[in-house]
Amino acid sequence: MNGYVFLNNVRFHAHHGVLEQERATGGDFLVTLRMGYPLEKAMETDNVDDTLNYAAVYEVVKREIAVPSALLEHVAGRIVKTIRREFPQVESIDLSVTKCNPPMGADCDGAGVEVHVDFRTLK
């Protein structure tokens, strides 16, 4: 039985952006992450060792978002690669990285990127 483990709208202050000012002062970013994962064993055992620990995944996201990048695509790519390397049982990832107040003169809740990867089809 497969299911999903997720982090929803986790807020970080980070230094990403094309503009020098964005990288200097930083801004707020939201990360939402949904990972396909086989949950059957954890459903039976009630043991955290038998599932994808979302606290451990959070630490990966926190570490990767702290590394400054010009593009959110680069940030998202690093998060996906690191999760895949550190949690090889993950079958798929849906990830969004949102810049909360992008410097483009628009009144909006944010702008960003979404990445969808199904590792089962990449073999």
C-alpha positions as CSV (number, residue, x, y, z in Angstrom):
1,M,0.0,0.0,0.0
2,N,1.5,3.3,-1.1
3,G,0.7,6.7,0.2
4,Y,2.3,10.1,0.8
5,V,4.3,11.8,3.5
6,F,4.2,15.6,3.2
7,L,5.3,18.9,4.5
8,N,2.9,21.7,3.9
9,N,3.9,25.4,3.5
10,V,7.0,25.3,5.6
11,R,8.3,28.9,5.9
12,F,12.0,29.8,5.6
13,H,14.0,33.0,5.4
14,A,16.6,32.5,2.7
15,H,18.8,34.4,0.2
16,H,17.7,33.4,-3.3
17,G,17.2,35.7,-6.2
18,V,18.6,37.1,-9.4
19,L,18.9,40.6,-7.9
20,E,21.8,41.5,-5.7
21,Q,19.4,43.0,-3.1
22,E,17.4,39.8,-2.8
23,R,20.6,37.8,-2.1
24,A,21.8,40.4,0.4
25,T,18.6,40.9,2.5
26,G,16.9,37.6,1.8
27,G,13.2,37.0,1.8
28,D,10.6,34.5,2.9
29,F,9.9,31.3,1.0
30,L,7.3,28.5,1.4
31,V,8.1,24.9,0.6
32,T,5.5,22.3,0.1
33,L,6.7,18.7,-0.4
34,R,4.7,15.5,-1.1
35,M,6.6,12.3,-1.3
36,G,5.2,9.0,-2.5
37,Y,6.2,6.3,-0.1
38,P,5.3,2.7,0.7
39,L,3.4,3.1,4.0
40,E,2.1,-0.4,4.6
41,K,4.7,-1.6,7.1
42,A,4.3,1.6,9.2
43,M,0.6,1.1,9.2
44,E,1.0,-2.3,10.7
45,T,3.9,-1.7,13.1
46,D,3.3,1.8,14.4
47,N,7.1,2.3,14.4
48,V,8.7,5.5,13.1
49,D,11.6,3.4,11.8
50,D,9.2,1.9,9.3
51,T,8.2,5.1,7.6
52,L,9.7,8.2,6.0
53,N,10.3,10.5,9.0
54,Y,9.1,13.9,8.0
55,A,11.3,15.5,10.6
56,A,14.4,14.1,8.9
57,V,13.0,15.3,5.5
58,Y,12.5,18.7,7.0
59,E,16.2,18.8,8.0
60,V,17.2,18.1,4.3
61,V,14.9,20.9,3.1
62,K,16.3,23.3,5.7
63,R,19.9,22.5,4.8
64,E,19.3,22.9,1.0
65,I,17.2,26.1,1.2
66,A,20.0,27.7,3.2
67,V,22.4,27.6,0.2
68,P,21.9,30.8,-1.8
69,S,20.9,30.4,-5.5
70,A,19.9,32.8,-8.2
71,L,17.0,30.5,-9.4
72,L,14.3,28.7,-7.5
73,E,14.7,25.9,-10.0
74,H,18.2,25.3,-8.7
75,V,16.9,25.2,-5.1
76,A,14.2,22.7,-6.1
77,G,16.7,20.6,-8.0
78,R,19.0,20.3,-5.0
79,I,16.2,19.4,-2.7
80,V,14.9,16.6,-5.0
81,K,18.5,15.2,-5.6
82,T,19.3,15.2,-1.8
83,I,16.0,13.6,-0.8
84,R,16.5,10.9,-3.5
85,R,20.0,10.3,-2.3
86,E,19.2,10.2,1.4
87,F,15.8,8.4,1.2
88,P,16.0,6.0,-1.8
89,Q,12.7,4.4,-0.9
90,V,10.9,7.6,-2.0
91,E,9.0,6.8,-5.1
92,S,7.8,10.2,-6.2
93,I,8.2,13.9,-5.3
94,D,5.9,16.8,-5.8
95,L,7.7,20.0,-4.7
96,S,6.8,23.6,-4.8
97,V,9.1,26.5,-3.7
98,T,7.3,29.9,-3.5
99,K,8.9,33.3,-3.1
100,C,6.5,35.1,-0.8
101,N,7.1,38.7,-2.0
102,P,8.8,38.6,-5.4
103,P,10.2,41.9,-6.5
104,M,8.1,42.4,-9.7
105,G,5.6,45.1,-8.7
106,A,2.6,42.7,-8.5
107,D,0.2,42.3,-5.6
108,C,0.3,38.6,-5.2
109,D,0.8,35.8,-2.6
110,G,3.9,34.6,-4.3
111,A,5.7,33.2,-7.3
112,G,7.7,30.1,-7.7
113,V,8.3,26.7,-9.2
114,E,6.8,23.3,-9.0
115,V,8.6,20.0,-9.7
116,H,7.0,16.6,-10.2
117,V,9.2,13.5,-10.4
118,D,8.2,9.9,-10.5
119,F,11.3,7.9,-9.8
120,R,9.6,4.6,-10.7
121,T,9.4,5.8,-14.4
122,L,13.1,6.9,-14.4
123,K,14.7,3.5,-13.9
